[in-house]
Amino acid sequence: MFKFAIAACGLSQSEAAAYLDVSIDTVKSWCSDRRPVPKGVWEMLADLFQRIQDAADFAADHMAENGIDPSAYSNLDADNGQDPLPDSAARMAGAMALLMAIGDNAE
């Protein structure tokens, strides 16, 4: 389950290790279910996922108000917090925002 959780946050195994301040071997053992994931790690990922959703909502609202720039389709980061998201998480938020904004425009 852990490997899907980090993927949902847009993190590779090495990015997850850096974000969680653990070794890559620890992340690999969590991904392969060889070791249980501590509750605090799940809480950190849940917080990151919520921050990604918040950034995506913020960016989608901005696009709804200001239009969607087609040149941004392949390079859009979203982050509205004072505590910046990891780079790949910001790209995940940007992709979510773009899809939400396009979906809203289609309705």
C-alpha positions as a Markdown table, in Angstrom:
| # | Residue | x | y | z |
|---|---|---|---|---|
| 1 | Met | 0.0 | 0.0 | 0.0 |
| 2 | Phe | 2.9 | 2.3 | 0.8 |
| 3 | Lys | 4.2 | 2.4 | -2.8 |
| 4 | Phe | 0.7 | 3.5 | -4.0 |
| 5 | Ala | 0.6 | 6.2 | -1.3 |
| 6 | Ile | 3.9 | 7.7 | -2.4 |
| 7 | Ala | 2.8 | 7.5 | -6.0 |
| 8 | Ala | -0.4 | 9.3 | -5.2 |
| 9 | Cys | 1.8 | 12.1 | -3.8 |
| 10 | Gly | 3.9 | 12.1 | -6.9 |
| 11 | Leu | 7.0 | 10.9 | -5.1 |
| 12 | Ser | 9.6 | 8.4 | -6.4 |
| 13 | Gln | 11.2 | 6.1 | -3.8 |
| 14 | Ser | 14.2 | 8.4 | -3.6 |
| 15 | Glu | 12.1 | 11.5 | -3.3 |
| 16 | Ala | 10.0 | 9.8 | -0.6 |
| 17 | Ala | 13.2 | 8.9 | 1.3 |
| 18 | Ala | 14.3 | 12.6 | 1.2 |
| 19 | Tyr | 10.9 | 13.9 | 2.2 |
| 20 | Leu | 10.5 | 11.5 | 5.0 |
| 21 | Asp | 14.2 | 11.8 | 6.1 |
| 22 | Val | 14.8 | 8.1 | 5.9 |
| 23 | Ser | 17.1 | 5.9 | 3.9 |
| 24 | Ile | 16.2 | 4.7 | 0.4 |
| 25 | Asp | 16.5 | 1.1 | 1.8 |
| 26 | Thr | 13.9 | 1.9 | 4.4 |
| 27 | Val | 11.5 | 3.2 | 1.7 |
| 28 | Lys | 12.2 | 0.1 | -0.4 |
| 29 | Ser | 11.4 | -2.2 | 2.6 |
| 30 | Trp | 8.1 | -0.3 | 3.2 |
| 31 | Cys | 7.2 | -0.5 | -0.5 |
| 32 | Ser | 7.8 | -4.3 | -0.6 |
| 33 | Asp | 5.9 | -4.8 | 2.7 |
| 34 | Arg | 9.0 | -6.2 | 4.4 |
| 35 | Arg | 8.7 | -3.7 | 7.2 |
| 36 | Pro | 5.6 | -2.0 | 8.7 |
| 37 | Val | 5.3 | 1.7 | 8.0 |
| 38 | Pro | 5.2 | 3.7 | 11.2 |
| 39 | Lys | 2.0 | 5.7 | 11.9 |
| 40 | Gly | 4.0 | 9.0 | 11.9 |
| 41 | Val | 5.1 | 8.3 | 8.3 |
| 42 | Trp | 1.5 | 7.6 | 7.2 |
| 43 | Glu | 0.5 | 10.9 | 8.9 |
| 44 | Met | 3.3 | 12.8 | 7.0 |
| 45 | Leu | 2.0 | 11.4 | 3.7 |
| 46 | Ala | -1.6 | 12.2 | 4.6 |
| 47 | Asp | -0.6 | 15.8 | 5.3 |
| 48 | Leu | 1.4 | 16.0 | 2.1 |
| 49 | Phe | -1.6 | 14.6 | 0.1 |
| 50 | Gln | -3.9 | 17.2 | 1.7 |
| 51 | Arg | -1.4 | 19.9 | 0.8 |
| 52 | Ile | -1.3 | 18.7 | -2.8 |
| 53 | Gln | -5.1 | 18.7 | -3.0 |
| 54 | Asp | -5.2 | 22.2 | -1.5 |
| 55 | Ala | -2.6 | 23.5 | -4.0 |
| 56 | Ala | -4.5 | 21.8 | -6.9 |
| 57 | Asp | -7.8 | 23.4 | -5.7 |
| 58 | Phe | -6.1 | 26.8 | -5.5 |
| 59 | Ala | -4.5 | 26.5 | -8.9 |
| 60 | Ala | -7.8 | 25.2 | -10.5 |
| 61 | Asp | -9.7 | 28.1 | -9.1 |
| 62 | His | -7.1 | 30.5 | -10.5 |
| 63 | Met | -7.4 | 28.9 | -13.9 |
| 64 | Ala | -11.2 | 29.1 | -13.7 |
| 65 | Glu | -10.9 | 32.8 | -13.1 |
| 66 | Asn | -8.1 | 33.6 | -15.4 |
| 67 | Gly | -8.4 | 31.0 | -18.2 |
| 68 | Ile | -6.2 | 28.0 | -18.9 |
| 69 | Asp | -3.0 | 28.7 | -20.8 |
| 70 | Pro | -2.5 | 25.9 | -23.2 |
| 71 | Ser | 1.3 | 26.5 | -23.2 |
| 72 | Ala | 1.2 | 25.4 | -19.5 |
| 73 | Tyr | -0.3 | 22.0 | -20.2 |
| 74 | Ser | 3.0 | 20.2 | -20.1 |
| 75 | Asn | 4.7 | 22.3 | -17.5 |
| 76 | Leu | 2.5 | 23.4 | -14.6 |
| 77 | Asp | 3.4 | 23.4 | -10.9 |
| 78 | Ala | 1.0 | 24.3 | -8.2 |
| 79 | Asp | 1.8 | 25.3 | -4.7 |
| 80 | Asn | 0.1 | 27.9 | -2.5 |
| 81 | Gly | 1.7 | 27.3 | 0.8 |
| 82 | Gln | 4.5 | 28.9 | 2.8 |
| 83 | Asp | 6.0 | 25.4 | 3.3 |
| 84 | Pro | 6.8 | 24.5 | -0.4 |
| 85 | Leu | 5.8 | 21.1 | -1.7 |
| 86 | Pro | 8.5 | 18.8 | -2.9 |
| 87 | Asp | 9.1 | 19.4 | -6.6 |
| 88 | Ser | 7.3 | 16.3 | -7.9 |
| 89 | Ala | 4.4 | 16.9 | -5.5 |
| 90 | Ala | 4.0 | 20.4 | -6.9 |
| 91 | Arg | 3.9 | 18.9 | -10.4 |
| 92 | Met | 1.3 | 16.4 | -9.2 |
| 93 | Ala | -0.8 | 19.3 | -7.9 |
| 94 | Gly | -0.3 | 21.1 | -11.2 |
| 95 | Ala | -1.5 | 18.1 | -13.2 |
| 96 | Met | -4.5 | 17.7 | -10.8 |
| 97 | Ala | -5.4 | 21.4 | -11.2 |
| 98 | Leu | -5.2 | 21.3 | -15.0 |
| 99 | Leu | -7.4 | 18.2 | -15.1 |
| 100 | Met | -9.9 | 19.8 | -12.7 |
| 101 | Ala | -9.9 | 23.1 | -14.7 |
| 102 | Ile | -10.4 | 21.3 | -18.0 |
| 103 | Gly | -13.2 | 19.2 | -16.6 |
| 104 | Asp | -14.9 | 22.3 | -15.2 |
| 105 | Asn | -14.6 | 24.0 | -18.6 |
| 106 | Ala | -16.1 | 21.0 | -20.4 |
| 107 | Glu | -19.3 | 21.2 | -18.3 |
